[in-house]
Amino acid sequence: MPTLGKNVEYAIHSLVYLIDNPEGNTITVRDLANFQNISETYLAKAFTKLKKAGIVKSNIGVKGGYKLCRKPEDITFLDIVLAVEGEISFFECDNIRDNCILLDKQNLPWKKDQYCAIHLAMIETENKIKDSLREKNLQWVYNTIRKQYGQVMIDETKNWFQLNVFNK
């Protein structure tokens, strides 16, 4: 089964850190990569795509960096996946039913524009996955992290960015 790339994971984690961004401040890709000990190159590629999709906006210059364009509850995991990976499909149909040796190729028992039962099942599954990604958003993951690790982790994260990014 195809997997989503690590850019999706990098993007979601990094976007969460922009939620508590103080008004008027931005965070650079370098700072986000350093904080998480991840590849700045991969993260920069993801943020270019996130900007193009209208999920983040950037400021250029000495105080340059990124901030969210929308409220965290309005940015779904599906928005992020589509921005970073593009339109995804979990199934590629080759219409092998047309190759069956028992069939009269001139009088196929179905119309060419109809999906077979297998393809329909795969489309249904793909839609369920997309619906699930649509239900999860940045605010949900932020709240979940708060529950898992406590407010102390959130506060320590804010303090790190305050000391290492905003007070440079």
C-alpha positions as CSV (number, residue, x, y, z in Angstrom):
1,M,0.0,0.0,0.0
2,P,1.4,3.4,-0.8
3,T,2.5,5.5,2.1
4,L,2.5,9.2,2.6
5,G,6.0,10.7,2.6
6,K,7.9,12.0,5.6
7,N,7.2,15.5,4.4
8,V,3.6,15.1,5.6
9,E,4.8,14.1,9.0
10,Y,7.4,17.0,9.1
11,A,4.7,19.4,7.9
12,I,2.1,18.5,10.5
13,H,4.5,18.5,13.4
14,S,5.9,21.9,12.3
15,L,2.6,23.5,11.7
16,V,1.6,22.6,15.3
17,Y,4.5,24.7,16.5
18,L,3.1,27.7,14.6
19,I,-0.2,27.6,16.6
20,D,1.3,29.3,19.6
21,N,3.2,31.8,17.5
22,P,2.9,35.2,19.2
23,E,1.0,37.8,17.1
24,G,3.3,39.4,14.6
25,N,6.1,36.8,14.9
26,T,7.1,34.2,12.4
27,I,9.3,31.1,12.7
28,T,11.9,30.1,10.1
29,V,12.2,26.7,8.6
30,R,15.7,26.5,10.0
31,D,14.4,27.1,13.5
32,L,11.6,24.5,13.1
33,A,14.1,22.0,11.7
34,N,16.6,22.7,14.5
35,F,13.9,22.3,17.2
36,Q,12.8,18.9,15.9
37,N,16.3,17.8,14.7
38,I,15.0,17.1,11.2
39,S,16.2,17.9,7.7
40,E,15.9,21.6,6.9
41,T,15.9,20.7,3.2
42,Y,12.9,18.4,3.4
43,L,11.0,20.9,5.6
44,A,11.7,23.8,3.3
45,K,10.3,21.8,0.3
46,A,7.1,21.1,2.4
47,F,6.7,24.7,3.5
48,T,7.0,25.9,-0.1
49,K,4.1,23.7,-1.0
50,L,2.2,24.7,2.2
51,K,2.6,28.4,1.2
52,K,1.4,27.7,-2.3
53,A,-1.7,25.9,-0.9
54,G,-2.5,28.9,1.4
55,I,-1.9,27.1,4.7
56,V,1.0,29.3,5.7
57,K,2.3,32.7,4.7
58,S,5.8,34.0,4.9
59,N,7.6,37.2,5.6
60,I,10.9,38.0,3.9
61,G,13.9,39.6,5.5
62,V,15.7,39.6,8.8
63,K,12.4,38.9,10.7
64,G,11.3,36.5,8.0
65,G,9.6,33.2,8.6
66,Y,6.2,31.5,8.5
67,K,2.9,31.8,10.3
68,L,-0.5,30.1,9.8
69,C,-2.9,31.7,7.3
70,R,-6.0,30.1,8.9
71,K,-7.2,29.0,12.3
72,P,-5.8,25.7,13.4
73,E,-9.3,24.1,13.5
74,D,-9.7,25.1,9.8
75,I,-6.5,23.3,8.6
76,T,-7.2,19.6,8.2
77,F,-4.8,16.8,7.7
78,L,-6.3,16.3,4.3
79,D,-5.4,19.9,3.4
80,I,-1.8,19.3,4.5
81,V,-1.6,15.9,2.7
82,L,-2.9,17.4,-0.6
83,A,-0.6,20.4,-0.3
84,V,2.5,18.4,0.4
85,E,1.9,15.2,-1.7
86,G,-0.7,16.4,-4.2
87,E,-3.8,14.5,-5.2
88,I,-3.3,10.9,-4.0
89,S,-4.8,7.7,-5.2
90,F,-4.6,4.4,-3.4
91,F,-5.6,2.3,-6.3
92,E,-4.7,2.3,-10.0
93,C,-7.1,0.3,-12.1
94,D,-5.6,-1.4,-15.2
95,N,-9.0,-2.7,-16.4
96,I,-7.7,-6.2,-16.6
97,R,-11.3,-7.4,-16.8
98,D,-11.2,-6.5,-20.4
99,N,-8.4,-9.1,-21.0
100,C,-10.4,-12.1,-19.9
101,I,-10.1,-14.8,-22.6
102,L,-13.8,-15.8,-22.1
103,L,-15.2,-12.5,-23.1
104,D,-16.3,-11.4,-26.5
105,K,-14.3,-8.2,-26.9
106,Q,-16.9,-6.7,-29.2
107,N,-19.8,-7.2,-26.7
108,L,-18.4,-6.6,-23.2
109,P,-21.1,-7.1,-20.6
110,W,-20.4,-3.7,-19.1
111,K,-19.9,-0.2,-20.3
112,K,-16.4,1.0,-20.5
113,D,-17.2,4.0,-18.3
114,Q,-18.4,1.9,-15.4
115,Y,-16.2,0.8,-12.6
116,C,-16.0,-2.9,-11.6
117,A,-16.8,-4.1,-8.1
118,I,-13.1,-4.1,-7.1
119,H,-12.5,-0.6,-8.3
120,L,-15.7,0.6,-6.5
121,A,-14.5,-1.0,-3.3
122,M,-11.2,0.7,-3.6
123,I,-12.8,4.1,-4.3
124,E,-15.0,3.6,-1.2
125,T,-12.0,2.8,0.9
126,E,-10.0,5.8,-0.4
127,N,-13.0,8.1,0.4
128,K,-13.1,6.8,3.9
129,I,-9.4,7.5,4.4
130,K,-9.9,11.0,3.0
131,D,-12.9,11.5,5.2
132,S,-10.8,10.5,8.3
133,L,-8.0,12.9,7.2
134,R,-10.6,15.6,6.8
135,E,-11.9,15.1,10.4
136,K,-8.5,15.6,12.0
137,N,-7.1,19.2,12.1
138,L,-4.2,21.1,13.7
139,Q,-6.3,22.1,16.7
140,W,-7.2,18.5,17.3
141,V,-3.5,17.3,17.2
142,Y,-2.5,20.3,19.5
143,N,-5.2,19.4,22.0
144,T,-4.1,15.7,21.8
145,I,-0.5,16.6,22.4
146,R,-1.5,18.7,25.4
147,K,-3.5,15.7,26.9
148,Q,-0.6,13.2,26.2
149,Y,2.3,15.3,27.4
150,G,0.6,17.9,29.6
151,Q,0.8,21.7,29.6
152,V,4.4,21.6,30.8
153,M,5.5,20.3,27.4
154,I,3.5,23.1,25.7
155,D,5.0,25.7,28.0
156,E,8.5,24.4,27.5
157,T,8.1,24.5,23.8
158,K,6.8,28.1,23.9
159,N,9.7,29.0,26.1
160,W,12.3,27.4,23.7
161,F,10.9,29.4,20.8
162,Q,10.7,32.6,22.9
163,L,14.4,32.3,23.9
164,N,15.8,30.9,20.7
165,V,13.7,32.5,18.0
166,F,11.8,35.6,19.1
167,N,14.5,37.1,21.3
168,K,17.5,36.6,19.0
